[in-house]
Amino acid sequence: PDLSSTTTVNVSVIDENDNVPLFASSYSETIAENTRASWELQVNATDEDSTSNGELTFSIAAGNTGGDFVINSTSGLVTIRNALDYERTAYYNMTLLVRDNGRLDSSGK
């Protein structure tokens, strides 16, 4: 008689960093001169990857004249660091960057 044996094989598929993080929308704000601590803007982004591949880090990549704004790198909350002065800077056109923490870096602007 033939002899045989069976076994179970468990396969776990590891998520590859194959999705780019995307901001939920673009943002436009009007802020009064001398506004400081009371203003904040929550920016949101998503990444379809899981584990650290989908964990996001936010930053201001360009346009932060005088360092007047700051963004929380984890939450994406933008706040004012310095009181805004119309005569110094009347308009800001900032580029925000969101980057995932995967091994193969993906980023979105």
C-alpha positions in Angstrom: 0.0 0.0 0.0 1.0 3.6 -0.6 2.0 5.7 2.4 1.4 9.4 2.5 1.3 12.4 4.8 -0.3 15.8 4.7 0.6 19.1 6.3 -0.9 22.6 6.4 0.9 25.5 5.0 0.0 29.0 6.3 1.0 31.8 3.9 1.1 35.4 5.1 1.2 38.1 2.4 3.3 41.1 3.4 2.0 44.5 2.2 4.2 46.1 -0.3 4.6 49.9 -0.3 2.8 50.2 -3.6 0.3 53.1 -2.9 1.1 56.8 -2.9 -0.4 58.8 0.0 -3.0 61.3 -1.2 -4.4 64.5 0.3 -8.1 64.4 0.8 -8.5 67.8 -1.0 -6.7 71.1 -1.7 -7.1 73.8 0.9 -7.7 77.6 0.7 -8.0 79.8 3.8 -8.4 83.5 4.5 -6.8 84.7 7.7 -7.0 88.1 9.4 -3.8 90.0 10.0 -2.3 89.5 13.5 -4.1 86.2 13.9 -2.0 83.8 15.9 -3.0 81.1 18.3 -6.7 80.8 17.5 -6.3 79.6 13.9 -5.7 76.1 12.8 -6.2 73.9 9.8 -6.5 70.1 9.8 -5.2 68.6 6.6 -6.0 65.0 5.9 -4.4 62.3 3.7 -4.8 58.6 3.2 -2.6 55.7 2.1 -4.1 52.4 1.0 -1.1 50.5 2.4 -1.1 48.8 5.8 1.4 48.7 8.6 4.2 51.3 8.5 3.7 51.5 4.7 0.5 53.4 5.4 1.7 55.5 8.4 2.0 59.2 7.2 4.3 62.0 8.0 3.4 65.6 7.1 5.6 68.5 6.4 5.7 72.0 4.7 7.9 71.6 1.6 7.8 75.2 0.3 6.2 78.6 0.6 6.3 79.0 4.4 7.6 82.6 4.2 9.3 83.5 7.4 8.5 80.2 9.0 5.1 81.7 10.0 3.3 78.3 9.9 4.1 74.9 11.5 2.6 71.5 10.8 2.3 68.6 13.2 4.2 65.9 11.4 1.9 63.1 12.8 -1.5 64.7 12.8 -1.3 67.1 9.8 -2.6 70.0 12.0 -1.3 73.4 10.6 -1.0 76.3 13.1 0.4 79.8 13.1 3.8 80.2 14.7 4.2 83.9 14.2 1.6 86.6 14.1 0.8 87.4 10.5 1.6 90.8 9.1 0.0 91.9 5.8 2.7 94.4 5.1 5.4 91.8 5.5 3.6 88.9 3.6 0.2 89.4 2.0 -0.1 85.9 0.4 1.3 82.4 1.2 1.3 79.7 -1.4 2.5 76.7 0.6 3.2 73.2 -0.7 2.5 70.5 1.9 4.1 67.1 1.6 2.8 63.8 3.0 5.1 60.9 3.0 4.5 57.3 4.1 6.9 55.4 6.3 7.3 52.4 4.1 10.6 51.0 3.0 10.1 52.2 -0.5 9.2 55.8 0.1 6.1 57.2 -1.5 5.0 60.8 -1.2 2.3 63.1 -2.4 2.0 66.8 -2.7 
